[in-house]
Amino acid sequence: MTRPSLVLRGCAAMLLTLALASCGQGSDPGYQGWVEADLIFVSPDEPGRITQLTVREGDEARKGELIYTLDDDLQQADLNQNMATLANAKQTFDRAQSLSKTGSGTQANLDAAISTLRVAEARVETSKTRLARREIRSPVTGTVQQIYFREGEMVAAQKPVLSILPPGNMKIRFYVPEPELPKLAIGDKVRVTCDNCAPDLSAEIYFISTTAEYTPPVIYSLDERNKLVYLIQARPNKPASLRVGQPVSVYVTPKATASPVAAGRS
């Protein structure tokens, strides 16, 4: 093979390499992120045994709808006891009021009877509230994600029995390098893509972290600043099209900048 042909082949290979490099630089890989959600955990106020579970995983629970119940024997007994105490307090009050009207009773006895009656009424209302809360109703409208306890199982107070995901609680989390941070602001729209997703997915940025995820040990050099990343969260426009844990790519729409001529006229 002659030397000129080798030179030509070398030049062709170099041109091909430069072309491929320029194509790679022109494509925007976007920011890699994933889908998360703020789940609503539904817990009882007091411990008890689950007597009925009216929903299953994947069901839609509407706000105010009964989702599970707990045994209420103790709460019912407490209400009955306080109702009896209230009845006695009413009798004592009626007697003290009658004696006060005839002048046979003292004002102190009447005041004590009124105080006892009010305390008894308050305890009855508290017992009614505790009894009503043995029927747990959904605090939001959303999809039941996971059930942690089943019928017949004991659950402690403040221990979640199930979790619900409202559609508005879906969010997209991604990280942006420090040099790219000025391109984004709260309220900006970003384009979102994922495997086999709808082509018109977008999200609105509602949170930009003020703290870098990586902090150099001493000072910021130029290379170290490029390693800094900031967490950004955005609400998708079609949350039903996404799934928790799903990887996504986020693309920032370049902001329009005023031309020098227009800037000079303003």
PAPA-303326 format. One record per residue: residue number from 1; y, z, x of N, C-alpha, C in turn. Coordinates in steps of 0.02 Angstrom, whole numbers. Each point is the difference from the previous one (the first is absolute). Layout:
<nodes>
NUM,Y,Z,X,Y,Z,X,Y,Z,X;
...
</nodes>
This chain:
<nodes>
1,-60,0,43,60,0,-43,62,0,45;
2,48,-44,-16,59,-7,42,47,58,-12;
3,45,11,49,48,55,-4,49,-9,-57;
4,26,-62,-13,46,-7,-57,-31,21,-66;
5,-65,-16,-10,-32,19,-64,-6,75,-5;
6,-13,35,55,-3,73,-2,68,29,-18;
7,53,-29,27,67,24,-16,16,-9,-73;
8,-19,-59,-27,13,-14,-71,-38,49,-44;
9,-62,13,18,-39,47,-40,30,70,4;
10,23,20,59,30,65,7,63,6,-43;
11,40,-53,0,62,1,-41,-17,4,-74;
12,-52,-38,-20,-19,1,-71,-23,69,-21;
13,-39,34,44,-24,67,-16,58,49,-5;
14,50,-9,46,58,44,-2,40,-9,-64;
15,9,-62,-20,37,-14,-62,-35,29,-61;
16,-68,-6,0,-38,27,-56,7,75,-3;
17,-1,32,59,7,73,2,68,21,-26;
18,53,-36,20,67,16,-23,7,-10,-74;
19,-32,-53,-27,4,-13,-71,-34,55,-40;
20,-58,21,23,-36,54,-34,41,64,3;
21,31,14,56,39,60,7,60,-1,-47;
22,33,-59,-5,57,-4,-45,-20,8,-72;
23,-59,-25,-18,-25,8,-69,-14,73,-14;
24,-29,37,49,-15,70,-11,62,41,-8;
25,53,-19,38,62,38,-5,35,-13,-66;
26,-10,-61,-29,34,-17,-62,-31,34,-61;
27,-64,18,3,-32,31,-57,17,75,-2;
28,9,25,-60,18,70,-9,-62,39,-22;
29,-28,42,43,-60,37,-19,14,56,-51;
30,64,18,-8,18,54,-46,-19,68,29;
31,11,50,-41,-19,68,18,-64,19,-36;
32,-45,30,37,-64,20,-30,8,68,-34;
33,-24,4,-61,4,62,-38,-60,10,-44;
34,5,47,-45,-55,14,-45,28,31,-64;
35,-43,3,-51,20,26,-65,-22,73,-6;
36,46,41,-22,-16,71,-14,26,17,-69;
37,-15,61,-22,21,21,-66,12,76,0;
38,47,21,-41,12,71,-11,-38,21,-63;
39,-58,31,12,-42,20,-56,27,63,-34;
40,-14,6,-64,17,59,-39,-65,40,-9;
41,-2,60,28,-59,43,-5,10,49,-58;
42,-48,-1,-46,5,40,-61,-44,62,8;
43,32,58,1,-36,63,13,12,49,-58;
44,-45,47,-11,10,52,-51,42,57,28;
45,33,36,-45,40,58,20,-44,59,19;
46,-57,6,-35,-45,57,11,-71,-27,12;
47,-42,39,34,-69,-23,11,-39,-3,-65;
48,-53,-39,1,-42,-5,-60,-55,-51,9;
49,-41,-6,-51,-55,-49,0,20,-60,-43;
50,-12,-59,26,17,-61,-37,-50,-8,-57;
51,26,-3,-61,-43,-7,-59,-2,-72,-26;
52,53,-38,15,2,-69,-24,42,-42,47;
53,-25,-59,15,36,-48,42,4,-65,-40;
54,60,-18,-20,8,-56,-47,15,-67,35;
55,6,-1,66,15,-62,35,-50,-10,56;
56,-4,-62,22,-42,-18,58,43,-36,51;
57,-26,-6,61,37,-35,52,11,-72,-20;
58,62,-22,6,18,-67,-20,32,-4,-69;
59,-6,54,-40,30,0,-66,76,7,5;
60,34,-25,-50,72,10,-4,15,63,-40;
61,37,45,29,19,62,-33,74,-6,-18;
62,16,10,-63,69,-2,-23,30,69,0;
63,65,3,10,35,64,4,-8,38,-65;
64,-20,64,7,-12,43,-58,-70,-5,-29;
65,-41,-44,27,-68,-8,-25,-47,53,30;
66,-45,26,-42,-48,50,23,-48,-31,51;
67,-6,31,59,-44,-28,51,-58,47,17;
68,10,66,-6,-56,47,7,19,68,-28;
69,-52,39,-15,10,67,-28,-39,51,41;
70,24,62,-2,-33,56,34,-21,52,-51;
71,-50,40,17,-21,54,-45,59,47,-12;
72,7,25,-62,58,39,-19,-18,68,-30;
73,-60,26,14,-21,63,-29,47,57,20;
74,16,5,63,43,54,23,70,-6,-27;
75,25,-60,-3,68,-10,-26,4,14,-75;
76,-53,-17,-36,-2,14,-72,-4,76,-12;
77,-40,34,40,-6,73,-7,67,34,16;
78,34,-25,51,66,28,18,50,-11,-56;
79,-3,-58,-33,45,-13,-56,-15,47,-59;
80,-64,10,-14,-19,44,-56,25,72,13;
81,-7,22,62,22,68,17,76,7,-8;
82,36,-49,24,73,2,-5,24,-8,-72;
83,-38,-37,-41,18,-5,-70,-8,68,-35;
84,-53,36,18,-9,67,-28,56,47,22;
85,18,-4,63,56,41,24,65,-17,-35;
86,10,-64,-14,60,-22,-35,1,28,-72;
87,-57,0,-33,-4,26,-68,19,75,-1;
88,-25,38,49,17,71,4,75,9,15;
89,26,-44,43,71,6,17,44,-15,-61;
90,-22,-46,-42,38,-15,-61,-1,59,-48;
91,-57,32,-7,-4,58,-44,45,56,26;
92,-1,10,65,43,53,29,74,-17,-11;
93,17,-62,8,70,-21,-11,20,9,-73;
94,-43,-21,-46,17,7,-71,10,74,-18;
95,-43,44,26,5,71,-15,65,29,29;
96,15,-19,63,61,25,32,62,-26,-36;
97,-3,-61,-25,57,-29,-35,11,35,-67;
98,-54,15,-34,5,34,-65,28,71,9;
99,-24,35,51,25,68,13,73,-1,20;
100,20,-53,37,69,-4,21,46,-12,-59;
101,-23,-38,-48,41,-14,-59,9,63,-44;
102,-50,40,-3,4,61,-41,32,58,37;
103,11,-10,66,30,53,40,-50,49,29;
104,-65,-12,-12,-51,46,26,-19,-16,72;
105,12,-62,22,-18,-19,68,61,-5,44;
106,-14,0,64,55,-4,50,8,-72,23;
107,58,-13,27,14,-67,27,-43,-14,62;
108,-15,52,36,-42,-8,60,-70,-24,-18;
109,-28,28,-54,-66,-22,-22,1,-72,-23;
110,54,-19,-35,6,-69,-23,6,-48,59;
111,40,18,49,8,-43,59,-66,-8,38;
112,-38,54,6,-65,-3,33,-48,-45,-38;
113,2,5,-66,-44,-42,-41,17,-74,7;
114,66,-15,2,22,-69,9,-23,-27,68;
115,8,40,52,-20,-21,67,-75,-13,3;
116,-40,45,-30,-73,-9,-1,-20,-63,-37;
117,36,-14,-55,-16,-59,-40,15,-64,39;
118,56,-1,35,18,-59,39,-50,-13,57;
119,-22,53,32,-49,-7,54,-66,-27,-28;
120,-21,25,-58,-62,-23,-31,5,-73,-20;
121,58,-20,-27,9,-71,-19,-3,-45,62;
122,30,22,54,-1,-40,62,-70,-8,27;
123,-40,53,-4,-69,-3,25,-42,-47,-43;
124,13,-1,-64,-36,-46,-44,16,-72,18;
125,64,-14,12,20,-68,19,-31,-20,66;
126,-3,47,47,-32,-14,64,-74,-16,-9;
127,-33,38,-42,-71,-11,-13,-12,-68,-33;
128,44,-18,-45,-6,-66,-33,8,-57,50;
129,48,10,46,11,-52,51,-61,-5,46;
130,-28,56,21,-59,-2,43,-59,-33,-36;
131,-6,13,-64,-55,-30,-39,11,-75,-7;
132,62,-21,-13,13,-71,-8,-12,-39,64;
133,11,33,56,-8,-34,64,-73,-5,23;
134,-44,21,-40,-71,-12,14,-19,-71,-19;
135,44,-33,-38,-7,-71,-15,48,-37,46;
136,-26,-33,50,41,-33,50,15,-71,-22;
137,64,-16,-3,23,-66,-20,31,-36,59;
138,-4,-65,-2,25,-40,56,76,6,6;
139,25,17,59,73,6,9,35,-67,7;
140,-39,-53,14,29,-67,10,-47,-52,-30;
141,24,-61,-4,-41,-56,-20,-23,-37,63;
142,-65,-9,7,-26,-33,59,-75,-6,-3;
143,-29,-23,55,-72,-11,5,-33,59,36;
144,-54,25,-29,-38,54,31,-34,-27,63;
145,18,29,57,-25,-24,64,-65,34,21;
146,-1,66,-5,-60,36,22,-6,65,-39;
147,-62,18,-15,-15,63,-35,-38,45,49;
148,26,60,10,-27,45,50,-48,53,-29;
149,7,15,-65,-44,48,-33,-25,-30,-66;
150,-60,18,-18,-31,-27,-61,-10,56,-51;
151,-22,-20,-60,-12,49,-53,-52,51,22;
152,15,64,-14,-45,54,19,16,32,67;
153,43,-32,39,17,28,66,61,46,-5;
154,0,51,43,57,46,4,53,-30,46;
155,62,9,-20,56,-24,40,50,56,10;
156,26,7,59,48,53,15,70,-20,-23;
157,43,49,-7,70,-14,-18,33,-43,53;
158,41,-47,-22,37,-46,44,-45,-47,39;
159,-64,-4,-20,-46,-46,33,-4,-64,-41;
160,14,-59,30,0,-61,-40,-68,-16,-29;
161,0,-17,-64,-61,-22,-33,-6,-76,5;
162,56,-34,-4,1,-73,6,68,-22,24;
163,4,-63,20,63,-29,24,16,-63,-41;
164,64,-10,-12,24,-56,-40,51,-39,41;
165,-3,-66,-5,47,-43,36,44,-36,-49;
166,64,20,-7,47,-40,-40,17,-65,37;
167,10,-54,-36,14,-64,34,61,3,45;
168,51,38,-19,61,4,40,-8,39,64;
169,-57,31,11,-10,41,60,-34,-38,56;
170,-12,-65,-10,-27,-42,54,56,-14,50;
171,-18,-2,64,50,-13,51,-33,-37,59;
172,42,-36,36,-21,-36,59,32,33,61;
173,-41,16,49,24,33,62,-9,-48,58;
174,51,-8,40,-5,-41,60,49,26,52;
175,-12,-19,62,41,23,56,39,-58,30;
176,62,15,19,44,-50,28,22,23,70;
177,-2,-43,50,24,19,66,75,17,0;
178,20,41,46,69,23,3,51,-57,3;
179,-11,-54,38,49,-54,2,9,-36,-67;
180,-52,1,-42,2,-34,-64,29,42,-56;
181,10,64,13,21,47,-53,67,-20,-33;
182,50,-24,38,63,-18,-33,-5,-56,-51;
183,-56,-37,0,-8,-54,-49,-17,25,-70;
184,-17,65,-6,-24,26,-63,45,55,-26;
185,3,7,-66,41,52,-31,-33,19,-66;
186,18,59,-25,-25,22,-64,22,-49,-54;
187,-48,-19,-42,15,-48,-54,-16,-72,17;
188,-15,-15,64,-17,-68,19,-67,-21,-30;
189,-6,-64,-14,-62,-29,-25,-39,-29,59;
190,-65,12,0,-44,-29,50,-57,-37,-34;
191,-25,-52,33,-55,-38,-27,-66,30,24;
192,-49,4,-44,-64,31,15,-56,-49,-11;
193,-46,-5,47,-59,-42,-7,-62,39,18;
194,-56,-20,-29,-65,29,15,-53,-49,-19;
195,-62,14,18,-55,-45,-14,-11,-8,-75;
196,3,-63,-23,-14,-17,-70,47,36,-49;
197,61,14,22,49,32,-44,45,-53,-32;
198,37,21,-50,48,-44,-33,52,-24,51;
199,23,-62,-7,47,-27,50,71,27,-5;
200,16,33,-55,69,21,-10,9,76,5;
201,-39,31,43,6,72,8,61,17,43;
202,35,51,-21,58,24,38,4,76,-8;
203,44,30,37,9,72,-3,72,17,18;
204,22,58,-24,68,22,14,-2,63,43;
205,35,-2,55,0,57,47,37,58,-31;
206,-32,59,-1,32,60,-26,2,57,51;
207,-32,-9,57,-2,53,50,-4,-31,69;
208,44,23,45,-2,-19,70,3,65,40;
209,-51,13,40,-3,61,38,57,3,51;
210,27,60,8,53,10,50,-29,25,66;
211,-65,9,2,-33,26,60,-51,-51,26;
212,3,-15,64,-48,-46,29,-69,31,4;
213,-50,-41,-8,-69,24,4,-22,12,72;
214,35,-31,48,-17,9,70,64,19,37;
215,-1,54,37,58,23,37,-17,3,74;
216,35,-37,42,-13,3,73,13,69,27;
217,-33,20,53,5,68,25,66,17,32;
218,36,-49,28,61,17,37,60,-36,-30;
219,8,-64,15,58,-38,-23,-24,-66,-29;
220,45,-35,-33,-15,-64,-29,17,-56,49;
221,-50,-31,27,12,-61,38,-7,-58,-49;
222,16,-60,22,-4,-58,-45,-72,-11,-22;
223,-48,7,46,-70,-10,-18,-23,54,-49;
224,21,61,11,-22,55,-43,30,-6,-70;
225,62,-25,-4,31,-9,-66,-39,-50,-42;
226,-30,-50,32,-39,-49,-36,-64,30,-29;
227,-20,58,25,-61,32,-25,14,45,-60;
228,63,14,-14,17,43,-56,-11,-37,-66;
229,-32,34,-47,-11,-29,-66,23,50,-53;
230,22,-26,-56,25,41,-56,-38,-18,-63;
231,-19,52,-36,-36,-9,-63,47,-23,-55;
232,-22,-51,-37,38,-25,-58,-47,-3,-59;
233,25,20,-59,-39,-2,-61,37,-41,-52;
234,-39,-37,-39,29,-44,-51,-42,1,-63;
235,32,-9,-58,-34,-1,-64,-15,-73,-19;
236,-64,-16,-12,-17,-70,-18,23,-18,-70;
237,14,-65,-10,22,-22,-66,-59,-9,-48;
238,-60,-8,27,-61,-6,-41,-52,48,26;
239,6,64,-16,-47,49,28,-71,-11,-24;
240,-8,-29,-60,-68,-12,-26,-38,-51,41;
241,35,-40,40,-34,-51,41,-25,27,66;
242,14,64,15,-18,29,64,-50,57,-9;
243,-34,17,54,-48,54,0,16,47,58;
244,-13,64,-12,14,51,51,-43,-14,62;
245,32,2,58,-34,-12,63,-2,-73,20;
246,25,-45,-42,-3,-71,14,50,-19,55;
247,-22,-36,52,47,-22,52,45,-56,-26;
248,62,0,20,48,-51,-22,43,-20,60;
249,33,-57,-8,50,-23,48,67,-1,-35;
250,51,25,35,67,5,-29,47,-44,39;
251,39,-41,-36,46,-46,31,71,15,-24;
252,45,3,48,70,16,-16,38,-64,-11;
253,38,-3,-54,42,-59,-13,64,6,40;
254,15,-49,42,61,5,41,62,6,-45;
255,45,44,20,61,9,-38,50,-55,16;
256,35,-22,-52,50,-53,9,59,27,39;
257,22,-38,49,58,20,41,57,-49,-13;
258,59,27,-1,58,-41,-12,15,-45,59;
259,20,-63,-13,17,-46,53,66,20,33;
260,12,-20,63,62,19,34,62,-25,-38;
261,-5,-60,-31,58,-27,-36,15,43,-61;
262,-55,17,-37,10,42,-60,25,69,19;
263,-24,26,57,23,66,22,73,-2,18;
264,24,-57,29,69,-4,18,46,-6,-59;
265,-25,-30,-56,40,-8,-60,7,64,-38;
266,-51,46,4,2,61,-38,53,48,26;
</nodes>
